[in-house]
Amino acid sequence: MLSPYTEDNRLSFRCPSDTAYFVRPQERQAEYRAKLEAIPTADRPQEYLDLAYEGTSYEYPNRRIEGQTRVEALEYRGNAGSSGKLWVLYEFEAFHGGFSLFGGLAELDFNDPDPERFSPDGARNFLYLDGHVDNL
């Protein structure tokens, strides 16, 4: 969906510090081969080992804002929230540094991250609805 706006350049969606999600690491090829072998031969895609793992370094908070209008996404507990606080895209993991400068529990609460998936350890890039990016 965004490809035409990036001149069809997949590298636009790769963080240079990402060594796990955009491409499959060489040291895990045996694991991927085992997964491929578990798929019936007729159903195996030839390009399986050559494709990127996720093909992006970033994820969209679909659990929080999928299918909502801008106004609906900014609605928080009956109040209008700030576009400068709402995450619309962020890195899968903390690829940067070993600490976090999160803006506080209020920002985490407002964005309602999945507690099973979200780990604030380290620093990650976050794109906000107003267009600014912060490394938190």
Buried (B, 14 or more C-beta within 10 A) or exposed (E): EEEEEEEEEEEEBBBEBBEBBBBBEEEEEEEBEEEEEEEEEEEEEEEEEEEBBBEBBBBBBEEBBEEEEEEEBBEBEEEEBEBEBBBBBBBBBBBBEEEBEBEEEEBBEBBBBEEEEBEBEBBBBBBBBEEEEBBB
